[in-house]
Amino acid sequence: MDIDKYLNDVLESQTLTDDGEEMKALRKRRDEVEKLLRESFKDTNPVIRYAGSFSKKTMIKESYDLDIACYFPRNDDDAGSALKDIYRNVRDALKKKYTVDPKNSALRLKGLDADVHGTDFHIDVVPGRFTDDDQKDVYLHRENDDKLRLKTNPQIHVDHVRDSGVRDAIRLVKYWRERNGIEIKTFVLEIIVIETLKDKKDRKLQTQLQHIWTEFRDNSASLSAKDPANPEGNDLAAFLSEDIKTQLRQVSEKTLKQVDDGQWENTFGKVTAKENNTRTSALAAAISSRATGQPHKPYAEF
């Protein structure tokens, strides 16, 4: 097997193309969300933009979400005077057209109408407020945390990952995580991969992946991650619990045995020339169903 070709075929099979039905559907939903938010907060001018893996260019078909940032000016109280008010008022605005599942700092959108009720649209809206008039750093509300707010800079996050030089390795490790049910958060995983490969950016994908898995197997206990936007202020240790470190170590050990035996397809699966990703096609149909007026079954039935 030509391993480099195989890994690039895996990457291609996990790529959401700009002109594909999935991305068209997500963009249509994004436009709907922005319109709703602007109508709900007419007296202010929130910054609404893409964030997350879409902006970082690390999306994979196996598991993808569209993050939509909604940040309000520092001195504008139209959406609320406190961060928790902004979070809850944005939530209430979204409830006009969606079922909303609150997360720690984000709001997950699901179907409200009968034909898509409960359907997960794989869209997270993240409300926040800029810390100053430069509109770079933001405060995010923490709904279920002792620390009620988080200061960060989403653009630094995007730049850190997008310009890391190891996006292909990040996407493959994300796919590996999904195939093995490892519970590590995406951003923490991205930070660790970037740090682990900082001296191996010019190596082949095969070498990069084997180095990552070796580090996970041999040095999981010492794994750490620092938020590049606020390295001393935001403690990410809680996202690297002993259970997660154990998962990374055990799955990496199994994976290294597979690839040492040349069994790469046991790690990422077989890839056909024109892979028909039924899950992704079904997801696109469900996301766009409300905009087109055509009923589709919920994801749970796919």
NUKOL-518406 format. One record per residue (C-alpha): x, y, z; residue number from 1. Coordinates in pm, whole numbers, m for minus. Layout:
N
NODE     c1     c2     c3 drenmar
NODE      X      Y      Z     NUM
...
! end
This chain:
302
NODE     c1     c2     c3 drenmar
NODE      0      0      0       1
NODE    113    352    m82       2
NODE     47    497    265       3
NODE     82    862    167       4
NODE   m170    818   m115       5
NODE   m403    629    118       6
NODE   m391    905    383       7
NODE   m458   1171    121       8
NODE   m753    965     m5       9
NODE   m886    953    353      10
NODE   m853   1330    374      11
NODE  m1036   1375     44      12
NODE  m1316   1145    159      13
NODE  m1355   1361    471      14
NODE  m1355   1695    287      15
NODE  m1665   1913    271      16
NODE  m1632   2100    m57      17
NODE  m1738   2464    m80      18
NODE  m1987   2387   m357      19
NODE  m2119   2068   m196      20
NODE  m2476   2029    m73      21
NODE  m2364   2010    288      22
NODE  m2189   2348    286      23
NODE  m2467   2509     84      24
NODE  m2717   2393    344      25
NODE  m2507   2517    635      26
NODE  m2461   2857    473      27
NODE  m2833   2887    413      28
NODE  m2900   2812    778      29
NODE  m2630   3056    884      30
NODE  m2798   3335    686      31
NODE  m3128   3254    854      32
NODE  m2968   3270   1199      33
NODE  m2801   3605   1125      34
NODE  m3129   3754   1000      35
NODE  m3309   3639   1315      36
NODE  m3043   3784   1545      37
NODE  m3030   4119   1366      38
NODE  m3410   4148   1378      39
NODE  m3405   4064   1748      40
NODE  m3139   4324   1834      41
NODE  m3223   4608   1598      42
NODE  m3075   4880   1816      43
NODE  m2726   4739   1817      44
NODE  m2480   4606   1563      45
NODE  m2347   4268   1672      46
NODE  m2053   4117   1486      47
NODE  m2177   3790   1341      48
NODE  m1922   3568   1173      49
NODE  m1806   3213   1116      50
NODE  m1585   3058   1380      51
NODE  m1461   2713   1481      52
NODE  m1342   2444   1240      53
NODE  m1496   2616    938      54
NODE  m1270   2917    982      55
NODE   m976   2701   1084      56
NODE  m1021   2482    774      57
NODE  m1019   2162    979      58
NODE  m1374   2035    919      59
NODE  m1428   1663    859      60
NODE  m1741   1492    731      61
NODE  m1751   1238   1012      62
NODE  m1825   1505   1271      63
NODE  m1877   1868   1182      64
NODE  m2044   2166   1338      65
NODE  m2081   2522   1220      66
NODE  m1992   2776   1488      67
NODE  m2151   3119   1453      68
NODE  m2006   3393   1674      69
NODE  m2238   3675   1783      70
NODE  m2040   3942   1967      71
NODE  m2180   4271   2098      72
NODE  m1993   4603   2141      73
NODE  m1841   4669   2482      74
NODE  m2070   4956   2586      75
NODE  m2390   4837   2419      76
NODE  m2658   4707   2657      77
NODE  m2920   4625   2394      78
NODE  m2864   4254   2440      79
NODE  m2812   4282   2817      80
NODE  m2598   4460   3071      81
NODE  m2427   4144   3198      82
NODE  m2274   3851   3011      83
NODE  m2532   3609   3147      84
NODE  m2806   3842   3020      85
NODE  m2652   3849   2672      86
NODE  m2628   3469   2671      87
NODE  m2988   3423   2781      88
NODE  m3135   3697   2563      89
NODE  m2967   3553   2255      90
NODE  m3100   3213   2360      91
NODE  m3453   3351   2386      92
NODE  m3423   3520   2045      93
NODE  m3316   3192   1884      94
NODE  m3607   3011   2048      95
NODE  m3842   3196   1815      96
NODE  m3740   2960   1535      97
NODE  m3534   2683   1694      98
NODE  m3521   2444   1981      99
NODE  m3214   2560   2173     100
NODE  m2992   2337   2387     101
NODE  m2772   2553   2612     102
NODE  m2408   2450   2638     103
NODE  m2140   2610   2853     104
NODE  m2075   2909   2626     105
NODE  m2268   2811   2314     106
NODE  m2627   2754   2209     107
NODE  m2699   2440   2004     108
NODE  m2974   2472   1745     109
NODE  m3227   2198   1675     110
NODE  m3548   2178   1478     111
NODE  m3862   2338   1622     112
NODE  m4123   2280   1350     113
NODE  m4309   1950   1338     114
NODE  m4133   1822   1025     115
NODE  m3786   1863   1177     116
NODE  m3864   1865   1549     117
NODE  m3558   1772   1751     118
NODE  m3333   1750   1446     119
NODE  m2978   1852   1535     120
NODE  m2869   2115   1282     121
NODE  m2506   2089   1400     122
NODE  m2492   2465   1450     123
NODE  m2364   2638   1764     124
NODE  m2422   3008   1825     125
NODE  m2167   3163   2062     126
NODE  m2279   3493   2223     127
NODE  m2026   3727   2378     128
NODE  m1916   4084   2434     129
NODE  m1597   4256   2317     130
NODE  m1370   4363   2601     131
NODE  m1280   4695   2437     132
NODE  m1331   4907   2129     133
NODE  m1059   4723   1936     134
NODE  m1304   4433   1907     135
NODE  m1043   4161   1935     136
NODE  m1067   4005   2282     137
NODE  m1410   3889   2396     138
NODE  m1576   3777   2715     139
NODE  m1788   3462   2694     140
NODE  m2041   3359   2958     141
NODE  m1988   3022   3128     142
NODE  m2331   2882   3208     143
NODE  m2228   2578   3412     144
NODE  m1893   2674   3554     145
NODE  m1758   2828   3873     146
NODE  m1575   3074   3651     147
NODE  m1868   3275   3515     148
NODE  m1681   3434   3228     149
NODE  m1397   3348   2994     150
NODE  m1170   3603   2830     151
NODE  m1036   3487   2497     152
NODE   m961   3587   2140     153
NODE  m1131   3364   1882     154
NODE   m930   3511   1594     155
NODE   m606   3405   1763     156
NODE   m754   3054   1791     157
NODE   m839   3054   1422     158
NODE   m498   3186   1317     159
NODE   m315   2945   1548     160
NODE   m478   2640   1388     161
NODE   m530   2761   1030     162
NODE   m169   2875    996     163
NODE    m15   2588   1193     164
NODE    118   2405    888     165
NODE    m23   2074   1018     166
NODE   m393   2100    929     167
NODE   m393   1767    745     168
NODE   m257   1590   1052     169
NODE   m514   1768   1270     170
NODE   m800   1653   1045     171
NODE   m677   1293   1044     172
NODE   m635   1288   1423     173
NODE   m988   1432   1459     174
NODE  m1117   1150   1236     175
NODE   m920    897   1444     176
NODE  m1076   1043   1759     177
NODE  m1427   1004   1615     178
NODE  m1370    647   1499     179
NODE  m1251    551   1847     180
NODE  m1493    751   2061     181
NODE  m1225    951   2241     182
NODE  m1388   1231   2439     183
NODE  m1124   1502   2411     184
NODE  m1245   1849   2306     185
NODE  m1153   1954   1953     186
NODE   m964   2273   2041     187
NODE   m758   2099   2309     188
NODE   m672   1821   2064     189
NODE   m573   2079   1800     190
NODE   m342   2259   2043     191
NODE   m173   1933   2145     192
NODE   m122   1819   1785     193
NODE     27   2156   1687     194
NODE    267   2153   1983     195
NODE    363   1789   1924     196
NODE    444   1854   1557     197
NODE    613   2193   1595     198
NODE    946   2042   1483     199
NODE    798   1800   1231     200
NODE    590   2019   1003     201
NODE    789   1910    698     202
NODE    758   1537    765     203
NODE    526   1301    578     204
NODE    177   1252    718     205
NODE    259    894    807     206
NODE    554   1007   1018     207
NODE    356   1287   1182     208
NODE     73   1055   1284     209
NODE    305    789   1421     210
NODE    489   1054   1623     211
NODE    161   1185   1769     212
NODE     42    838   1866     213
NODE    381    755   2017     214
NODE    362   1068   2231     215
NODE      8    979   2338     216
NODE    117    626   2425     217
NODE    440    708   2606     218
NODE    377   1052   2754     219
NODE      3   1080   2808     220
NODE     47   1161   3177     221
NODE    238   1481   3095     222
NODE      8   1606   2819     223
NODE    m95   1968   2861     224
NODE   m250   2247   2658     225
NODE   m239   2626   2683     226
NODE   m490   2861   2526     227
NODE   m283   3068   2279     228
NODE   m522   3360   2332     229
NODE   m483   3362   2711     230
NODE   m214   3109   2813     231
NODE   m200   3199   3182     232
NODE   m560   3305   3235     233
NODE   m749   3010   3089     234
NODE   m679   2676   3250     235
NODE   m746   2394   3002     236
NODE   m638   2120   3243     237
NODE  m1000   2027   3313     238
NODE  m1034   1919   2951     239
NODE   m747   1671   2993     240
NODE   m881   1448   3267     241
NODE   m713   1123   3366     242
NODE   m989    932   3182     243
NODE   m915   1119   2858     244
NODE   m540   1065   2895     245
NODE   m605    696   2950     246
NODE   m821    681   2636     247
NODE   m550    851   2432     248
NODE   m282    615   2563     249
NODE   m478    294   2515     250
NODE   m614    374   2170     251
NODE   m274    500   2053     252
NODE   m110    178   2167     253
NODE   m363    m24   1968     254
NODE   m327    203   1665     255
NODE     52    182   1662     256
NODE     34   m197   1661     257
NODE   m200   m181   1363     258
NODE     13     55   1156     259
NODE    334   m128   1248     260
NODE    170   m434   1092     261
NODE     75   m228    785     262
NODE   m293   m233    878     263
NODE   m372    133    813     264
NODE   m720     48    690     265
NODE   m800    m85   1037     266
NODE   m727    266   1162     267
NODE   m911    483    909     268
NODE  m1118    232    711     269
NODE  m1130    158    341     270
NODE  m1172    447    100     271
NODE  m1339    400   m236     272
NODE  m1278    625   m534     273
NODE  m1618    790   m499     274
NODE  m1727    736   m144     275
NODE  m2099    775    m88     276
NODE  m2130    930    254     277
NODE  m2493    858    339     278
NODE  m2470   1024    679     279
NODE  m2343   1349    533     280
NODE  m2603   1358    256     281
NODE  m2878   1291    506     282
NODE  m2744   1563    734     283
NODE  m2745   1816    451     284
NODE  m3104   1725    367     285
NODE  m3215   1767    726     286
NODE  m3034   2099    771     287
NODE  m3191   2248    459     288
NODE  m3538   2095    499     289
NODE  m3695   2388    681     290
NODE  m3564   2639    430     291
NODE  m3704   2442    137     292
NODE  m4029   2346    305     293
NODE  m3975   1977    230     294
NODE  m4012   1737    524     295
NODE  m3727   1501    613     296
NODE  m3687   1246    885     297
NODE  m3483   1334   1196     298
NODE  m3119   1226   1211     299
NODE  m3200    954   1459     300
NODE  m3373    758   1184     301
NODE  m3083    767    939     302
! end
